[in-house]
Amino acid sequence: MNNEFNIAVIGLGQIGSYLFNELNNKKKDILNKTGKKINVVAVSAKNKNKKRSFKINNKIFYSNPLEIIKKKKINILFEAIGLSDGISKKIVEMALKNKIHVITPNKALISKHGDYLSKLAEKNKVNLEFEASVGGGIPILRTIKEGLATNKISKVYGILNGTSNYILSEMETTKNSFEDVLKKAQSLGYAEPGNPKLDLNGYDALAKVKILSSLSFNNKISNSKYLMEGIENIEYKDIDIVDQLNYRIKLLGITEIVNNQLFERVHPCLVKKNTYIGNVNGVMNAVILEGKPVGESVLQGEGAGPGPTSSALMSDLLSILRGNIKYPFGISDKKRKKVKIYNINNYSNPLYLRLEVKDKPGVLSTITKQLAKYNISVKRLIQLPDHKKKTASIAIITHDANELNSKKCIKSFRANKNIIKSPVLIRLF
């Protein structure tokens, strides 16, 4: 049996660099825990001369990662580039075809090409491990694959994006605007300095939801018509209003089986302040699973940053070194099924609506009439006048409202000249 494993690290950004140091610093620890010796024999990065906390040994550096597979005997490859296609996909595909185990934190790659790549891994009897793709350092995927393997999971939901959670928490505590808090998040390294769009628009969380669905419900990765909304349009005013109603705003990723159909979604939610999920703040992630016979399971931890991500990558490494050859998605690719997608238009849920209006007689009654026209009934209503500007904020909590009716109603509000801004809609959870 092979007691020595050669490792390649592709991509030396924040995560790849942190991982590289961990691999070199924890060789003895890994040997003690697995009886296996590891050697980092190849690294590849876009820019060799970028300032890093370590010097790159020229003997192991490759500007073209594909050359590594041709020239070196590699047992395990870490892909930490982070693209859904291009070189990320190419190097993983090539490694699996050459019977090399692959470990990656790349949720974009797995949520798009996971079915194909897992099939390749199974065919070549190697592992494709991606624990770090969801929830940073929280061992959520391993919990589903192994700890809860015989449970029937019906619903998984949680806070899956640390950047968005930090921004919403910080807006609440500092009373600062979205733009100011985003700048702070960027300066602290919680949000991408260049383009943080994928964290803020819900895309990052949705990629994780798709991976969680696939593992929880044994289905192929879905291509559902998503309900995907981010936090870019949330203002401090909303946080302040819902605070008075005993709610907080959280960006949630939710996947569940409804009438044997898959319903995946990512959007801001109003959650009660006294709930568990309502008190997960800062860059924390939390995932809640509902299943039988286990009931409700909760996992919480830091979801962002190179430290937690490397922790999950190292956990995958030890799993491989211990000889655990297993199906990437928990069961054989042949047994993973295509699932019917739930029609979003059938979804009904209470809503929070905020409308900025001209403060004059008759405006409120036209709004309530319009809501009634689309079968949306009011549960609570708050009016906050601004006498200087002669405007008012109207905040409404509704009873259950149908998704299709809600869309039509919002569209009709946009044609109302007394409504001076596009209405804000946040669903209750």
N, C-alpha and C positions, 0 to 999 in steps of 0.2 A: 504493500500500500504506500502511496506517495505521501511522505512526511514533510516535503518541502514544496512550497507554492510560490510561483512567480506571478507578480502583480504588475499591471499597467494602470496608470491614472491618466485619463484623458480629460483635459480641461483643468486649468489651475487658477480659476477665479477664487472668490471668497471661500466657497465650499471645497473645491478641489485642493486649494492650498492648505486649508485647515486639516482636511483628510490626510494629505501627504505627511504632515507633521505627526498626526495621530498614528499612522501606520509605522513610521520610523521610531516614535517614542514608546510604542506599546508592544514591540516585538516580543519582549520577555513575558509580558502579561498574556499575550495571545498563545505563546508556546505553553505556558503553565495551564491555560484553560482548555486547550485543544490538542496539545501534543504535536502541533504542526508549526513549522518554521516558515515565516514569510519573507520574501525579498521583493522590494520595489525595483523592478529591472527596466522599466520604461515609463516616461512621462511625455505628455504632449500638450502644448498650449499655443494659442494664436500668436501671442507675443512673448518671445523668450526673455526679452530684456525688461519687461515690466517690473516695477519695484515690488519685491516680495520679502517676506520675513526669513527666507532661506535662499541659499545659492543653488542654482540648478547645475547638477553634474552633467557636463557636456556629453559624457559617454552614454547617458540614458535618455537624453532629450531627442525627440523626433518632431520636426515641424509638421510632417504629414502623419497623422495617427495610423492611417491604413498600412504604412510601412512596418509598423510594430508587429502586426500579425504575420506579415511575410517574413520578417527577419528574426524575431525573437520567439522563444518557447514560453508562451503565456498560459497560465492556468485560470486566472481571474482578471477581469477587466472592469474598472470603474469608469462609467461615462458620466461626466459632470459638466457637460457643455450646456445642456438645457434647451436645445431646439427641438421642435416637434418633428422636423424633417432634416434634410441636408446631411451634414457630416455626423450628427448625432445618430440618426437612423442608420446611416451607412456603416458606421463602426460597430454598432450593436448587432446589426444583421450579420456582418462579416465575422464577428467574434462567435456568435452562436453557431453559425455554419461550420466554423473551425473547432467546434466542441470546447469553447472557452466559456466559463461561467461569467455572467454579466450582473453587475450591481449598479443601480442608477437611482438618483433622486428625481428623475425627470418626469413629472406628471404630464407635461404636454405630450411627450413621446408615448407614454403608456396609455393615456386616455385616447390617443388617436390611432396608434398602431399596436396596442397591447395584444389584441387577438392574434394578429399575424406573428408577432415576435414570440408569444408564448407557445404557439404551435411549433415554431422553429426550435425553441428550447426543448420542448418535449420530444421532438423528432431526434434531436442530437443528444438527448439524455444529460442535459446540463441545466443549471438553474438560471432563471431570470428573476432577480430579486429587486423589489422597488418599495420596501418599507418606508424609506425616507420621502417618498412622493406625496404622502398624505400625513399631515399632522406633525411634521418635524420629528421631534424625539419621542412622540407618543407611540407606543408599539401597537397601533390600532389594527394594521393589516394582519400582523401575526396573531393578534387576539382573535380576529374573525377566522383566519385560516386554521389555527391550531386550538387555542383556548376554548373557542365557542363552536368548534367544528361540527358538533352534532345538534346544535340548536337551530331552530327555524326562526330566522330573523325576519321581522315584518317591517321595521322602520329604523333608519339611521339618520340622525340629524346633529347639527352642532355648528360651532364657530370654527371655520376651516381656513380662515385667512387672518393671520396675526396683524398685518398692516391695517386692514380695515377696522379690526377690533380696537387697535391702539388709537386710531384717529377718532372713532366714535367715543371712546372712553375719555380721551384727552379733551375733546370738544365739551363734553359734559362737565369735567372738573375745572377747566380753565375758562370756559365761556368764550373761547376764541373761535374764529371762523374756520371753515373747512380748509381754506387756502393756507392760513397761518399754521394750522396743525399739520397739514401735509408737508410744509417746508421743514417743520421740526422733525417729523418722521423721517424725512430724507436725510437731514443732518445727523440723525442718530443711526442711520443705516437700516431702518425698518422698512423704508420704501425706496424703490429704485431712484437714483438721482436723476437719471435721464427721463425715462418714460414709465411712470408707475401705473399706467392705464390698466394692465391686466390684473393687478391686485384690486383696483378700485371699481372696475366695471363688472365684477362677478365671474370673469372668465377663469381665473386661477381656482376659485372655489368650485366652479362647475367641473373642471377637469378632475378634481378630487372626488366630487360626488359620483362621477361616472365610474371611477375606479372602485369606490366603496359599494356602489350598486352591484357591480359585476361580481365582487367577492361575496357580498351578503346574500345575493339572490341566485347565484350560479348562472347568470346570464351573460351573453356576449355583450361587449361594450355598446351602449345604446347610441342611437342617432336621433334621439327624441327632439321634438320641436320644443326647445327649452323655454322655461320661464326664467330668464336671466336678467337681473337688474343689479346695479351696483349702488355705491353710496355717494356718487358725485353730486347728486342734487339735494342732499340732506343739509339743511341749514341749522344753525344753533337754535333758531326760533322753534323748530320742530322738537328738538331735544328738550327745550324749556317747557313747551306746552305738554308734551307727553309725561314729563316729570310730575307735573301737577295732577295728572291722571293716574299716577302710580305705575308708569311704564318706563322702560328704557328701549332704545333702538339698537338692535344687533343685526349684523349681516349673517343670515343662516344659510347653510347648505342642507337640503332635506331630500331624502330618497325613501320611498315607501312603495309597498304593493297595495293598490286600491282595486278591488274587484278583479284580481288576477292580472292587473295591468301595472306597468312601471310608471311611477310619477316622480320625476326628478325636477328640482328647482333650486334656484339661488336668488334670494332677494332680501332687502331689509325687512325686519319684522319688529312689531311692538311686542315686547315680552314683559311680563309682570316683574316688578322689582324684587319680589320675595321668592322668585324661582331660582333654581340652581344656575340655569343658563344666563339669567339676568345679572348674575354676579361674577361672571367670568370676564375680567377686564384686562386692559393693556394688550401686550402681544400674545397673551395666552390663547391656546386653542382648546376646545373641549368637544368630545364626541360622545353622544349618548346612543346606545343601541337598545332596541326593544326586541326581545326574542322569547321563545319557549324552549325549554322550561326555565331559563335563567332569569327571566323578568327584565329589569332595566339595569344596564351596565354603563358606568361613566368612566371615561378616561380623559385626563386633563394634563396639559403640559405646555412648554414653550413650543410654538409652532414655527417660529421663524429664526433664521440665523444659522451660521456655520456650525456652532457647537451642537445644538439639538439634532441638526441634519446629519452631522458626522456620527453622532451616537447611534442613529438608526442604520447608517451605512456599515458601521462596525458590527452591529448586531447581525446584519445580513452576512457579513464576511464570516463571523464565527459559526453561523448556521451551516454555511458551505464547508468550512474546514472540518466540522464535525461529521460531514458525510451525509447531510440531509438533502438528498436529491428529491425534489418534490415539484408538484404541478404549480406553475406560477400563480394561477388563480384558484388554487385550493382543490379543484377537481380537474379531470382530464378535459382537454379542449373539446373532444367528441361529445362530452356529456353537458357542456355548457349550451344553454338554449337561447334562441332568439326570443325576445319577449315582446308582447303587445304593449304599445305605448298609450298611457292614459291621455284622454283628450282634455287639455287645459281648460277649454271653454266650459266644461262641465263642473269645474272647481268652484266651490262656494266658500266664502270666508269673511269674517268681519273685517272692516277697513277703517283706517284713519285717513281722513281727507283734510287738507288745509287749502283754503281758497283765500286769495288776497283780492278784496273787492272795494269798489267805491262805496263810501259810507253814506248811503242815502235811502230813503224809504222804498220799500218794495223789493229790494235786492234779495233779502233773505228768503222771502216767500217764493220768488222765482226759482231759487236754488232748491228749496225743499220740494217744490212741485216737480222740478226736473228729476230729482232723485226718485220721487214716487212713480214717475213715468217709467223708470227703469227698474221698478220693484226693489228699490234700495231704501230701507227704513232706518230712521235715525234713532240711535240709542242715547247718545249724549251730544250736546252741542255747546261750544264755548265761543263767545264773540269778544274779540279784543280790539276796541276802537283806537285809532291813532288820530286824535282830533286835529292835530296840526296839519297832517297831510290829507285829512278828510277821507281816510281809508280805514278798512278794518280787516283783521284776520278772522276767518271763520274756521274753527276746527271741529270736525265731526267724527264721532265714532259710530259706525253703523252696526246693525245686526248682520247676519250672514248675507253676503251679496254675491251673486253669480259673476264669474270672471268676465264673460262675454258682455253682460249688461254693464258692468263697471267700465269696461273699455269704451263702450258706446256712450255712456253717460259723460265720461271725462272728455271725450271728443266733442260732445254737444256743449260742454262748458267753455271750450275754447272759442266757440262762436259768440259767447255772451260778452257784450262790450263792457258790462259792469264788472267782469272778472279781469283784473289787470295783469295777472301772471298765470303761467301754466299751473294747474292744480298739482299739489303734492299728494301722492297716494302711497300709503305704507300698509301692508297687510298685518293683521294681528296673528300671533302664534299661540 
